Amino acid sequence: MRKLYCELSYVGLCGGVRQFKVAFAGGGAEEQLDQVAVGESLAFVIPNSQLCSNHQSWSLKSSASSDNNPAFEQLSGNRQKAWQHAKKPLLRIGGKGATKTHGNSLRQLLDQHTVVKVKVNPSAFEDNSLLNAFEVLKQLAVDSGANDGMELIHIRTSDKVILFGKEGTLDLIDAGDFPPPPPPPREPKEEEE
């Protein structure tokens, strides 16, 4: 079995498809690769004729099913503001997976906050998928008494963070009603003489 060392870098979103650049040890030409996408992981097929070269670089398109989900799209505008409004993850799910306690904590956090970031170790979920993690956590929260309309606002795969929202939060975000505007600056009190 031959080992190849490569560097995969995200180029951007083009026509709803994530574009990646793959550089293998060596140096040279550009070619589109055939690829197979499975869940959030990416596999690609290199034509055998290209394996002989010392150095190649290819452009690679990911067509994973997650790319069709708006929760994976690059954030902008009001959705970016909503992501920044939740400063840090308030709940963490480790390698042992989610429990009823995590579901209850998520329910309580969503009662107190409109949006909640959850840091997840995806290896504890089927297919190492953050979408599966969302579904499991949502079901655990519903089992603990949360509203069934809990929303997936965004998934940031690089940070392994999921942004959950109460029912109707996406509509508020898209309308510009969330996050709320900052309070007006305080005026200094005038000193009485």
N, C-alpha and C positions, 0 to 999 in steps of 0.2 A: 504494500500500500504506500502510495506516494503522499507526502504531506506538503501542503501549500500554505504559505503564510501570506495573509492579506490584510489590507486596511480597508474598512468599509466606512464611508463618510456620507452623511445625508446632504444632498444637493438642494432639494426643495420640492415643492408640490407643483406638478405640471399637469393640467387637465384632469385633476382629481387623482392622479397617480403619484406616489412618492418616488422620487428619483434618487438613486444612490450612485456613488462612484466607488468602484472596487479597484484597488491597486495591489498587484501581486509583486513579490520580490523580483526585481529585474528592471526593465524600463521600456516603454514604447507605445504601440498603436492602440487605437480605440475601436471597439466593436460592441454591438448590442449582443447581449447574452440571452439564451433561452432561460426561463426561470420557472420555478414552481413555488407557489406561496402556500403555506399551511398556517392557518391561525395568525398569530403575531410573529411567528418565526419565519425566516426567509431562507429558502434553499435555492440554489441556482446550478445550472448545468453548463459546464464549460466544454465547448467542442474539443474533441480529442486532438485535433490538429494544433490547437493553441497551447496544449500542455507542454510541448517541446521547447517553447521559447523561454529564454532566461527571464525576460521581464515583459509583462503585459499589463495594461490597464483597460478596464471595460466600464461602460455605463450600464447600470443595472436598474430595472424598474421593479418595484414591489407591487404586486397586485393582490395583497392579502385582503381577506374579507373585512378586516378591521379598517381598511382605508375607505370603505364605503360608509362607515359609521361617522357621523359628524363629531362625535366625542373625541376622535383622534385628530381632527383637523387642527391646523395651526391657529392659535388664538389671536383675535384682533378685536378692537373696539370694546364694546360692553362686556364681552365674554372674557377678555383679557383683564378688565377691571375687576370682574367677579373673582377671577383666579387670584389676583393680587389682594383682594379684600380678605380672603382666608389666608392669613399670614403663614401658618405652618400646619402640618398634620396634627390633628388632635387625637387621632386614634391610630394605633399601629398593630398590624397583623403579622405575626412571625411565621417561622417555618413550620410550626405545628398546625397552622390553619386557624380558621375562625370558629368560635364557639358561641353558645347562646349569650354568654356575657358580652361578647363583642357586639352582637346584634342589639342587646339592650343598651349598651353604651352609645352605639350609633343613634338609636332612637332618641335617647336623652339629649345627645348633642344637637340633633336636628330640631328638637323642641326648643333649645336655647339659641341656636344659630340658624340662619337661613341656609347657609352652605357649610359643608364640613369636608376638609381634606383628610383622606385616609391613606397612610403609607402601608403598602402591602408587599409581602414576600410572595411573588406569584408561584414559586415552586410548590407551595402548599395546595394549589388549586389545579383542577383538570386542565391539561394542555399548557400549563404555566401561563394561563391567560388572565389578564386583568379584567377582561369582560366577564369571564366566569367568576372571578373574585367579586365583581360588582353584584352579579346575580345572587351569589351565595350570601353575601352580606345583606343585600336587600331583603332576601327571604328570612334571614335570621332576625332582622329588625322588625319585619311585618309580624313574625311569630311572637315578638315581644310587645306587640301592640302599636307599632308604627303604622302610618297611613300607607296604603298599597301604592300610592301615586309617587313614591320617592323617585327622583330623577337623576340620571347620569348627566352631569354637566360637562365634564372633561376628563380624559385620561392622559396623563403624561407618562409615557412608557419609559423614558430615560430616567425619571426619578422614581418610577413605580408608585405613583400617587394617583388616586381617584378622587375627583371632586363630586360629592353627593349634594343634592339639593332637595328641599321640600317640594311638595307638589305645587306646580305653577311657577316655580323659580325661573325656568327657562323663558317663559313668557315675560316675566318681570325684567329679566336681563335684556332680552331682545327689544323690549319697549323703552329701555333706559331708566327704569324705575329701581333697579338694583345694580350695584350697591348704592345705598343712600348717599347723598352728597355730604361732604364734610361739614361740620358745624361752622357757622360764621366765626371769624376771628373775634376774640374778646376785645372790647374797648377798655383801655385803662381807666380806672376810677379817678375821678378828679378829687384832689385832696381839698378838704374844707379848711379854711384859715380861720 
